[in-house]
Amino acid sequence: MTAARLVTVTLARAWEPGERVEEAGTIEFAIALDGSGHPDAQAWLDDPAPWPARRIRPGNATQAGDVALDEEGWQLRFFDGAERDVPVHRICHLGGGMRPGEVMTLRAPSGEQTAWRVVGVGTPGG
């Protein structure tokens, strides 16, 4: 697996009544996609390098993290400083793949589910 196959997916909170979406910030993560725009599990299994993620919220430090896959599916982890053993955010309801305009659900460690819209898919660092 080479980094050339990775793309950067950018998510922004989908609008919900009574919420200031811009305060939620954005999430960016690197991932390999198959031909239908879904995460490529075999590429993740074949790649020894971690796939980076980060959460960017106005007024807060950027939170580094990574992408992982386990028996329950795809997940994002956002680290608390040097601590790497953190609860996961599950990626749910990914029916349309990771294409701009598609909406997916993230389930927080608390169980709260929030809708996020794919606002960008591009080359890492681009």
PAZAPA-4460 file (N, C-alpha, C; in steps of 0.05 Angstrom, whole numbers, plus 32768, in hexadecimal, padded with zeros to 4 digits):
% residues 126
    n_x    n_y    n_z   ca_x   ca_y   ca_z    c_x    c_y    c_z   seq   type   mol
   8011   7FE8   8000   8000   8000   8000   8012   8019   8000     1      M     A
   800C   802B   7FEF   801B   8044   7FEE   8009   805B   7FF5     2      T     A
   8015   8070   7FFF   8005   8087   8007   7FF6   8093   7FEF     3      A     A
   8000   808E   7FD7   7FF3   8099   7FBF   7FD6   808F   7FBC     4      A     A
   7FCF   8079   7FC8   7FB3   806F   7FC6   7FA1   807B   7FDB     5      R     A
   7FAD   8089   7FEE   7F9C   8096   8003   7F91   80B0   7FF9     6      L     A
   7F79   80B6   8002   7F6C   80CF   7FFD   7F66   80DC   8018     7      V     A
   7F63   80F6   8019   7F5A   8104   8031   7F3D   810A   802E     8      T     A
   7F2D   8100   8042   7F10   8106   8043   7F0C   811B   8058     9      V     A
   7EFD   8130   8051   7EF6   8145   8063   7ED8   8144   8069    10      T     A
   7ED2   8144   8083   7EB6   8144   808C   7EAF   815E   809A    11      L     A
   7E97   8167   8097   7E8C   817E   80A6   7E71   8175   80B1    12      A     A
   7E6A   817E   80C8   7E50   8177   80D4   7E39   817E   80C2    13      R     A
   7E27   816C   80BE   7E0E   8171   80B0   7DFD   8182   80C3    14      A     A
   7DED   8193   80B8   7DDC   81A5   80C8   7DC8   8196   80D9    15      W     A
   7DC5   819E   80F2   7DB0   8194   8103   7DA3   81AC   8111    16      E     A
   7D88   81AB   8115   7D7A   81C2   8121   7D87   81CA   813C    17      P     A
   7D8A   81E4   8140   7D93   81EE   8159   7DB1   81EB   815D    18      G     A
   7DC0   81E4   8149   7DDD   81DF   814C   7DEC   81F3   813B    19      E     A
   7E02   81FC   8145   7E15   820C   8135   7E2A   81FA   8129    20      R     A
   7E25   81F2   8111   7E35   81DE   8103   7E53   81E5   8103    21      V     A
   7E59   81FF   80FE   7E75   8207   80FC   7E84   8202   8116    22      E     A
   7E77   8201   812D   7E84   81FB   8146   7E8E   81DE   8147    23      E     A
   7E82   81CC   8138   7E8B   81B0   8138   7EA5   81AC   8129    24      A     A
   7EAC   81C0   8118   7EC5   81BE   8109   7EC4   81A9   80F3    25      G     A
   7EDB   819F   80EC   7EDD   818B   80D7   7EEE   8173   80E0    26      T     A
   7EEB   815E   80D1   7EFB   8146   80D6   7F08   813F   80BB    27      I     A
   7F22   813A   80BB   7F31   8132   80A4   7F3E   8117   80AA    28      E     A
   7F3E   8105   8096   7F4C   80EC   809A   7F55   80E0   8080    29      F     A
   7F6B   80D1   8081   7F76   80C4   8069   7F6A   80A8   8068    30      A     A
   7F63   80A0   8050   7F57   8085   804C   7F5A   807D   802F    31      I     A
   7F5B   8063   802A   7F5A   8059   800F   7F3E   8051   8009    32      A     A
   7F35   8058   7FF1   7F19   8052   7FE8   7F1A   803E   7FD1    33      L     A
   7F05   802D   7FD1   7F03   801A   7FBA   7EF5   8029   7FA3    34      D     A
   7EF0   801B   7F8D   7EE4   8027   7F76   7EC8   8033   7F7A    35      G     A
   7EBA   802A   7F8F   7E9F   8035   7F94   7E9F   804B   7FA9    36      S     A
   7EB8   8053   7FB2   7EBA   8069   7FC5   7EB7   8061   7FE2    37      G     A
   7EB8   8047   7FE7   7EB7   803D   8003   7ED4   8037   800D    38      H     A
   7ED8   8037   8027   7EF2   8031   8032   7EFB   8015   8029    39      P     A
   7F15   8013   8023   7F21   7FFB   8019   7F2E   7FEC   8030    40      D     A
   7F20   7FD7   803A   7F29   7FC8   8051   7F44   7FBA   804B    41      A     A
   7F47   7FAF   8034   7F5F   7FA0   802D   7F77   7FB3   802D    42      Q     A
   7F73   7FCB   8023   7F89   7FDF   8022   7F91   7FE6   803F    43      A     A
   7F7E   7FE8   8051   7F85   7FEE   806D   7F94   7FD7   8079    44      W     A
   7F8B   7FBF   8074   7F99   7FA7   807F   7FB5   7FA4   8074    45      L     A
   7FBA   7FAC   805B   7FD4   7FA9   804F   7FE7   7FC0   8056    46      D     A
   7FDD   7FD5   8061   7FEE   7FED   8066   7FF8   7FED   8083    47      D     A
   8012   7FEC   8087   801C   7FEC   80A3   801C   8008   80B0    48      P     A
   8019   801D   80A0   801A   8038   80AA   7FFE   8040   80B4    49      A     A
   7FFC   8050   80C9   7FE2   8059   80D2   7FD7   806E   80BE    50      P     A
   7FBC   806E   80BC   7FAF   8082   80AB   7FA6   8098   80BD    51      W     A
   7FB2   80B0   80B9   7FAD   80C6   80CC   7F91   80D2   80CA    52      P     A
   7F88   80DD   80E0   7F6F   80EC   80E2   7F74   8104   80F3    53      A     A
   7F63   8118   80F1   7F64   812F   8103   7F49   813D   8104    54      R     A
   7F44   8148   811C   7F2B   8157   8121   7F33   8173   8126    55      R     A
   7F26   8185   8117   7F2D   81A2   8118   7F14   81B0   8121    56      I     A
   7F16   81BD   8139   7EFF   81CC   8144   7F08   81E9   814A    57      R     A
   7EF8   81FC   8142   7F00   8218   8148   7F04   821C   8166    58      P     A
   7F1A   822A   816C   7F20   8230   8188   7F2D   821A   8198    59      G     A
   7F32   8203   818B   7F3E   81EC   8199   7F56   81E3   8189    60      N     A
   7F68   81D5   8196   7F7F   81CA   8189   7F76   81B3   8176    61      A     A
   7F83   81B0   8160   7F7D   819A   814D   7F83   8180   815C    62      T     A
   7F71   816D   815A   7F73   8154   8167   7F7C   813F   8153    63      Q     A
   7F94   8134   8156   7F9E   811F   8144   7F91   8104   814A    64      A     A
   7F90   80F3   8136   7F84   80D9   813A   7F8C   80C6   8123    65      G     A
   7F7C   80B1   8120   7F81   809E   810A   7F67   8090   8103    66      D     A
   7F69   8081   80ED   7F53   8071   80E2   7F5A   8054   80E8    67      V     A
   7F46   8045   80F0   7F4B   8028   80F5   7F33   8018   80EC    68      A     A
   7F37   7FFE   80EA   7F22   7FEB   80E2   7F24   7FD4   80F6    69      L     A
   7F0C   7FCC   8100   7F0B   7FB4   8110   7EF2   7FA4   8109    70      D     A
   7EEB   7F90   8118   7ED5   7F7F   8111   7EBA   7F8E   8111    71      E     A
   7EB8   7FA5   811D   7E9F   7FB5   811D   7E9F   7FCA   8106    72      E     A
   7EB5   7FCD   80F8   7EB5   7FE0   80E2   7ECA   7FF5   80E5    73      G     A
   7EC7   800A   80D5   7ED9   8021   80D4   7ED5   8033   80EC    74      W     A
   7EEC   803F   80F5   7EEB   8050   810C   7F00   8066   810A    75      Q     A
   7EFB   807C   8118   7F0E   8092   811B   7F15   8094   8138    76      L     A
   7F2E   8098   813E   7F36   809D   8159   7F44   80B9   815A    77      R     A
   7F3D   80C8   816F   7F49   80E2   8172   7F58   80E2   818D    78      F     A
   7F72   80E6   818C   7F83   80E2   81A3   7F82   80FA   81B6    79      F     A
   7F86   80F3   81CF   7F87   8107   81E4   7FA4   810A   81EC    80      D     A
   7FB2   811C   81DF   7FCF   811F   81E4   7FDE   8106   81DB    81      G     A
   7FEE   80FB   81ED   7FFE   80E3   81E6   7FEE   80CA   81EA    82      A     A
   7FD6   80CC   81F6   7FC5   80B4   81FB   7FBA   80A9   81E1    83      E     A
   7FC0   808F   81DC   7FB7   8082   81C3   7FA1   806E   81C8    84      R     A
   7F9C   8068   81E1   7F86   8055   81E7   7F6D   8065   81EE    85      D     A
   7F5F   806D   81D8   7F48   807F   81DB   7F30   8072   81CF    86      V     A
   7F18   807A   81D8   7EFF   806F   81CC   7EFD   8077   81AF    87      P     A
   7EEE   8067   81A0   7EEC   806B   8183   7ED2   8079   817B    88      V     A
   7ED3   8086   8165   7EBC   8091   8157   7EB6   807E   813F    89      H     A
   7EA0   8071   813F   7E99   805E   812A   7E8D   806C   8112    90      R     A
   7E96   8064   80FB   7E8A   806E   80E2   7E73   805C   80DB    91      I     A
   7E5B   8067   80DA   7E42   8058   80D5   7E34   8063   80BC    92      C     A
   7E22   8053   80B1   7E10   805C   809C   7E20   8069   8084    93      H     A
   7E30   8059   8078   7E42   8062   8063   7E39   8058   8048    94      L     A
   7E1F   8057   8044   7E13   804B   802C   7E1C   8057   8012    95      G     A
   7E20   8071   8010   7E27   807E   7FF7   7E45   8081   7FF3    96      G     A
   7E55   8076   8005   7E71   8079   8002   7E7B   8094   800C    97      G     A
   7E94   8099   8006   7EA1   80B2   800F   7EA5   80C4   7FF7    98      M     A
   7E90   80D0   7FEE   7E90   80E3   7FD8   7E85   80FD   7FE1    99      R     A
   7E8F   8114   7FD6   7E84   812E   7FDF   7E66   812E   7FDD   100      P     A
   7E5A   8138   7FF3   7E3C   813A   7FF5   7E30   8123   8004   101      G     A
   7E3D   810D   8006   7E32   80F6   8015   7E32   80FC   8033   102      E     A
   7E1F   80F1   8041   7E1D   80F4   805E   7E22   80D9   806B   103      V     A
   7E32   80DA   8080   7E37   80C2   8090   7E32   80C9   80AD   104      M     A
   7E30   80B5   80BE   7E2B   80B8   80DA   7E44   80B0   80E9   105      T     A
   7E4B   80C0   80FD   7E60   80B8   8110   7E53   80B3   812B   106      L     A
   7E5A   809C   8137   7E50   8096   8152   7E66   809A   8165   107      R     A
   7E63   80AE   8177   7E77   80B5   818B   7E79   809F   81A0   108      A     A
   7E8E   809F   81AF   7E91   808B   81C5   7E79   808B   81D8   109      P     A
   7E6C   80A2   81DB   7E55   80A5   81ED   7E3C   8098   81E1   110      S     A
   7E3D   8091   81C7   7E26   8086   81B9   7E17   809B   81A9   111      G     A
   7E1D   80B4   81AD   7E0F   80C9   819E   7E17   80C7   8180   112      E     A
   7E03   80C9   816F   7E07   80C7   8152   7E03   80E3   8146   113      Q     A
   7E16   80EA   8135   7E15   8104   8127   7E19   8100   8109   114      T     A
   7E0C   8111   80FA   7E0F   810F   80DC   7E25   8122   80D3   115      A     A
   7E36   8117   80C1   7E4C   8126   80B6   7E4A   8124   8098   116      W     A
   7E50   8139   808A   7E4F   813A   806C   7E6B   813A   8062   117      R     A
   7E70   812A   804D   7E89   812A   803F   7E8A   8143   802E   118      V     A
   7E9E   8155   8035   7EA0   816E   8027   7EB9   816F   8015   119      V     A
   7ECA   815A   8017   7EE1   8159   8005   7EEE   813E   8005   120      G     A
   7EF8   8136   7FEE   7F08   811E   7FEB   7F1F   8126   7FD8   121      V     A
   7F37   8124   7FE2   7F4D   812D   7FD2   7F67   811F   7FD9   122      G     A
   7F7D   8128   7FCD   7F97   811C   7FD3   7FA1   8127   7FEE   123      T     A
   7FAF   8116   7FFD   7FB9   811E   8017   7FCB   8137   8013   124      P     A
   7FC6   814A   8025   7FD5   8163   8024   7FCE   8176   800E   125      G     A
   7FB9   816E   7FFF   7FB1   817E   7FE7   7F98   818B   7FEA   126      G     A
***
